[in-house]
């Protein structure tokens, strides 16, 4: 089992959704989250290519990255992504290791990874260079126990996803600094 995640800057959440509704829900989550850049992980090359086409058909700026592509095609996609011209990358686990792109604000596990180690490597693509990141994992009702397994094995906590506006409602209210009377020297003590 992998060691505890060292990347504390990654907020982790899951979305439970019936398999037939995953793509619609993914689009909703992307629109709500508004990622600067996101990597969307799929389990298979065929699934990656299919999701790439579906998202492009919905007018999202996305490209696929998987092992059946020529090296030149993969390099072209990665250059676009690294140069920040491509906001969404749909990929197999070929992108789970070795990519260090600082603007990746979100990792989305469209398909639950096969192993906890795979999960750790996938979500490690965000929260880089001292930045925070979000990792969102889609699970069908029958896969719900996979979240518990990942939490247990990676020693992390993964809560249910909430849209950004709902997360703000649950945040503690900011405290105002107490205002004190100005002392005789004219300086305000805070």
URGIGI-V147080 format. One record per residue. SS is DSSP state (H for helix, E for strand, - for the rest). PHI is phi in whole degrees, 0 to 359 (999 if undefined). PSI is psi in degrees with one decimal (NA if undefined). Layout:
ss->[SS SS]
phi->[PHI PHI]
psi->[PSI PSI]
This chain:
ss->[- - - - - - - - - E E E E E E E - - H H H H H H H H H H H H H H H - - - - E E E E - - - H H H H H H H H H H H H H - - - - E E E E - - - - - H H H H H H H H H H H H - - - - - E E E E - H H H - - - - - - - - - - E E E E - - - - - - H H H H H H H H - - - - - - - - - E E E E E E E - H H H H H H H H H H H H H H - - - - E E - - - H H H H H H H - - - - - - - - - - - - - - - - - - - -]
phi->[999 290 292 304 303 268 268 282 277 253 279 242 214 232 238 269 208 301 309 290 256 301 294 300 292 300 299 300 296 299 294 288 282 48 294 294 213 221 251 252 267 244 282 236 295 296 297 296 297 295 293 303 299 297 291 294 297 263 65 264 276 218 220 264 217 206 291 277 277 293 301 298 294 298 298 298 296 293 298 301 290 297 276 68 267 236 279 234 237 259 217 275 293 302 262 280 231 84 276 233 242 291 268 285 269 222 240 240 270 296 246 298 295 293 228 294 301 298 299 300 293 299 290 291 280 243 67 267 52 74 264 271 210 234 239 236 246 271 226 277 306 285 264 306 293 296 297 298 297 297 302 294 288 265 56 230 243 237 266 292 293 234 301 308 294 284 298 294 296 273 291 295 292 296 271 276 289 291 268 250 295 292 290 302 280 90 270 268 271 255]
psi->[147.6 155.9 164.1 141.7 132.4 -7.9 88.3 -9.4 6.7 118.0 132.3 135.7 162.9 154.1 117.4 124.1 140.9 144.6 -39.5 -16.9 3.4 -45.4 -44.9 -42.7 -37.2 -46.0 -41.8 -45.6 -43.6 -42.8 -37.3 -42.0 -30.4 60.7 145.5 -50.9 143.8 145.1 125.8 112.9 131.4 159.5 -34.6 161.6 -42.5 -44.3 -37.1 -48.4 -40.6 -45.9 -37.2 -50.4 -44.9 -44.0 -37.4 -37.6 -22.9 19.2 30.7 142.9 96.2 151.8 155.6 155.8 114.0 170.4 -16.5 -4.7 151.5 157.9 -38.7 -42.5 -42.4 -43.6 -41.7 -42.8 -44.3 -37.0 -45.8 -41.6 -47.5 -34.2 7.3 23.0 -10.9 114.7 -27.7 130.1 122.4 121.9 156.9 -175.2 0.0 -26.4 4.0 -17.2 142.4 -11.3 126.2 86.7 114.9 -19.8 6.5 105.2 -20.8 140.7 128.7 121.4 90.7 -38.4 136.4 131.7 154.9 -32.0 159.9 -36.8 -42.4 -39.5 -47.9 -44.0 -40.7 -54.3 -17.2 -3.9 -8.7 174.7 32.6 160.8 43.7 9.1 162.4 162.7 167.3 137.2 123.3 125.0 127.1 131.5 143.5 163.5 -35.7 -16.2 0.6 -35.6 -19.0 -34.7 -44.2 -39.8 -46.3 -43.2 -46.1 -50.1 -35.0 -3.2 52.0 169.0 127.2 110.1 169.6 139.4 138.3 140.5 152.0 -39.7 -30.9 -34.6 -37.4 -35.9 -31.6 -9.3 147.4 147.0 140.0 139.6 138.0 144.6 141.2 132.4 130.0 155.2 144.6 129.2 173.0 -29.9 -1.6 -5.9 138.9 128.7 124.4 NA]
